[in-house]
Amino acid sequence: MIRFIDTFRGRFGVEFICRVLGATARGFITSRGYRAAKSRTPAARTLRDGLLVEEVKRIHAANYGVYGVRKMWHAMHRAGWDVGRDQTARLMRMAGVTGVVRGRNPRTTMQAPIPDQRPDLVMRDFKAPAPNRLWVADITYVRTSCGFVYTAFVIDGYSRRIVGWATRSSMTTEALSLEALEALQS
C-alpha cells in the first residue's frame, strides 16, 4: 500500500489517495498512518535483505550467472552467510536472478491441422471386461546424455500390464507406435 501511494503521490496527493483507498476493499490507511509508516526505521529483516540481495547478485555473477537456488544456497553458506534455502529463493527473486535451465523440453503432443475424424470406439470408458479386449497406448520420453529417447507402450486395459513397447530416438508414428504394436505379435 505504501509503495502504491509513493508511486502516485505526485500525481494525486497523499490525502486523496488515502481517502479513495479507504472507501474500497483494498485496505484502509490514513494520511497520518502513511506518514508514520514513512518515518519508521526499516525493520532488521529489511536491512539484512538489502545487504543479502547485493551478496546474491555478487555470488551469482561470480559463478557465471548459472546457479539455481540449491547451488546458490550452498555458495552462500560457503561465503559465511547463515541463510535458509527458501530465504535464498526469496532473495534471488528480489535480486532478479535465476538459474540456467539447460536443454529443451520435447513436444510429445501436437495438434493436428485438421479435426480428428476417427470414432471413439470405447466411448471414453477404459475398463475392459476381459484380458486383450482393450489396449491403451502412450508415448513418453527420457532425457539421456545422448539426447532424448522416446518410448511407446501398449497396455492391456484389463490387467494394466504392458503387452508391447518400443524405444527410438525419434518420435514418428511409423518408427515408434507401430513398432510397439508389432511387438505384440512376437
C-alpha positions as CSV (number, residue, x, y, z in Angstrom):
1,M,0.0,0.0,0.0
2,I,2.8,2.4,0.9
3,R,4.6,1.6,-2.4
4,F,1.4,2.3,-4.3
5,I,1.0,5.7,-2.6
6,D,4.6,6.5,-3.2
7,T,4.1,5.8,-6.9
8,F,1.1,8.1,-7.3
9,R,1.5,10.8,-4.6
10,G,3.0,13.3,-7.0
11,R,0.0,13.0,-9.3
12,F,-2.9,12.8,-6.9
13,G,-1.7,13.7,-3.4
14,V,-1.5,11.5,-0.3
15,E,-4.8,12.6,1.3
16,F,-6.8,12.0,-1.9
17,I,-5.3,8.5,-2.4
18,C,-5.9,7.5,1.2
19,R,-9.5,8.7,1.0
20,V,-10.1,6.7,-2.1
21,L,-8.3,3.6,-0.8
22,G,-10.3,3.8,2.4
23,A,-13.5,3.5,0.5
24,T,-12.5,0.3,-1.2
25,A,-11.9,-3.3,-0.1
26,R,-8.2,-2.9,-0.8
27,G,-7.5,-1.8,2.7
28,F,-7.5,1.3,4.9
29,I,-4.8,3.7,5.5
30,T,-5.0,7.4,6.6
31,S,-2.6,10.1,5.5
32,R,-1.4,10.2,9.1
33,G,-0.7,6.4,9.1
34,Y,1.2,6.8,5.8
35,R,3.4,9.5,7.2
36,A,4.1,7.4,10.3
37,A,5.0,4.4,8.2
38,K,7.4,6.5,6.1
39,S,9.1,7.9,9.2
40,R,9.6,4.5,10.8
41,T,13.0,3.0,10.8
42,P,13.3,-0.1,8.5
43,A,12.9,-3.5,10.1
44,A,16.1,-5.6,10.8
45,R,14.9,-8.1,8.2
46,T,14.6,-5.4,5.5
47,L,18.0,-4.1,6.2
48,R,19.6,-7.6,6.2
49,D,17.7,-8.4,3.0
50,G,19.1,-5.3,1.3
51,L,22.6,-6.5,2.2
52,L,22.0,-10.1,1.2
53,V,20.4,-9.2,-2.2
54,E,23.7,-7.5,-3.1
55,E,25.6,-10.5,-2.0
56,V,23.4,-12.8,-4.0
57,K,24.0,-10.7,-7.1
58,R,27.7,-10.8,-6.5
59,I,27.9,-14.6,-5.9
60,H,25.6,-15.2,-8.9
61,A,27.8,-13.1,-11.2
62,A,30.9,-14.7,-9.9
63,N,29.5,-18.1,-10.9
64,Y,28.8,-17.1,-14.5
65,G,25.1,-16.5,-13.7
66,V,24.1,-20.1,-13.9
67,Y,23.5,-21.1,-10.2
68,G,19.9,-22.0,-9.2
69,V,18.5,-21.9,-5.7
70,R,20.2,-25.0,-4.4
71,K,23.7,-24.2,-5.6
72,M,23.3,-20.6,-4.6
73,W,22.2,-21.7,-1.1
74,H,25.4,-23.8,-0.8
75,A,27.5,-20.9,-2.2
76,M,26.0,-18.5,0.4
77,H,26.9,-21.0,3.2
78,R,30.5,-21.2,1.8
79,A,30.7,-17.4,1.8
80,G,29.8,-17.5,5.5
81,W,26.1,-16.4,5.4
82,D,23.6,-18.3,7.5
83,V,20.5,-18.4,5.3
84,G,17.9,-21.0,4.6
85,R,17.1,-22.4,1.2
86,D,13.7,-20.8,1.0
87,Q,15.2,-17.5,2.1
88,T,17.8,-17.8,-0.7
89,A,15.0,-18.4,-3.2
90,R,13.2,-15.2,-2.0
91,L,16.4,-13.2,-2.1
92,M,17.1,-14.4,-5.7
93,R,13.6,-13.3,-6.7
94,M,14.3,-9.9,-5.1
95,A,17.6,-9.7,-6.9
96,G,16.0,-10.7,-10.2
97,V,18.4,-13.6,-10.8
98,T,17.6,-17.2,-11.8
99,G,19.5,-20.3,-12.6
100,V,20.0,-21.6,-16.1
101,V,17.8,-24.3,-17.4
102,R,19.7,-26.5,-19.8
103,G,18.2,-28.4,-22.7
104,R,14.8,-28.3,-24.2
105,N,11.5,-30.0,-23.5
106,P,10.3,-32.0,-26.4
107,R,6.7,-31.7,-27.6
108,T,5.0,-35.1,-27.4
109,T,1.5,-33.8,-28.2
110,M,1.0,-31.7,-31.3
111,Q,-2.4,-30.5,-32.6
112,A,-3.4,-31.8,-36.0
113,P,-4.1,-29.2,-38.7
114,I,-7.5,-30.8,-39.3
115,P,-10.0,-32.1,-36.8
116,D,-9.7,-35.8,-35.8
117,Q,-12.5,-37.7,-37.6
118,R,-11.7,-41.2,-36.0
119,P,-14.6,-42.6,-33.9
120,D,-14.2,-43.1,-30.2
121,L,-14.8,-46.9,-30.1
122,V,-14.7,-47.2,-26.3
123,M,-16.7,-44.1,-25.5
124,R,-14.0,-42.9,-23.1
125,D,-14.7,-46.0,-20.9
126,F,-11.3,-47.6,-20.4
127,K,-12.4,-50.5,-18.3
128,A,-12.1,-53.8,-20.1
129,P,-14.3,-56.9,-19.3
130,A,-11.5,-59.4,-20.0
131,P,-7.8,-59.5,-21.0
132,N,-6.9,-58.5,-24.5
133,R,-10.2,-56.7,-25.2
134,L,-8.8,-53.2,-24.8
135,W,-5.3,-51.9,-25.4
136,V,-4.3,-48.4,-24.5
137,A,-1.1,-46.7,-25.9
138,D,1.1,-44.0,-24.5
139,I,4.3,-42.3,-25.5
140,T,6.8,-40.8,-23.1
141,Y,10.4,-39.5,-23.3
142,V,13.5,-39.8,-21.2
143,R,16.4,-37.4,-21.2
144,T,19.8,-39.2,-21.6
145,S,23.3,-38.0,-22.0
146,C,23.0,-38.5,-25.8
147,G,19.7,-36.7,-26.2
148,F,16.0,-37.7,-25.8
149,V,14.8,-41.3,-26.1
150,Y,11.1,-41.8,-26.8
151,T,9.3,-44.9,-25.7
152,A,5.8,-46.1,-26.7
153,F,3.9,-48.6,-24.5
154,V,0.8,-50.7,-25.3
155,I,-1.0,-51.5,-22.1
156,D,-3.8,-54.1,-21.6
157,G,-6.8,-52.2,-20.2
158,Y,-7.9,-55.2,-18.1
159,S,-4.7,-56.2,-16.3
160,R,-2.8,-52.9,-16.7
161,R,0.1,-55.0,-18.0
162,I,2.5,-53.7,-20.6
163,V,2.0,-56.0,-23.6
164,G,4.2,-54.2,-26.1
165,W,6.7,-51.5,-26.2
166,A,9.3,-49.9,-28.5
167,T,12.1,-47.3,-28.0
168,R,13.5,-45.0,-30.6
169,S,15.5,-41.7,-30.8
170,S,12.7,-40.2,-33.0
171,M,9.0,-39.9,-32.3
172,T,7.4,-40.8,-35.6
173,T,4.3,-43.0,-35.9
174,E,5.9,-45.4,-38.2
175,A,9.1,-45.9,-36.2
176,L,7.6,-45.9,-32.7
177,S,3.9,-46.5,-32.2
178,L,3.6,-49.2,-34.9
179,E,6.7,-51.0,-33.7
180,A,5.1,-51.2,-30.2
181,L,2.0,-52.8,-31.8
182,E,4.2,-55.2,-33.9
183,A,5.9,-56.2,-30.7
184,L,2.6,-57.7,-29.5
185,Q,2.7,-60.4,-32.2
186,S,6.2,-61.7,-31.3
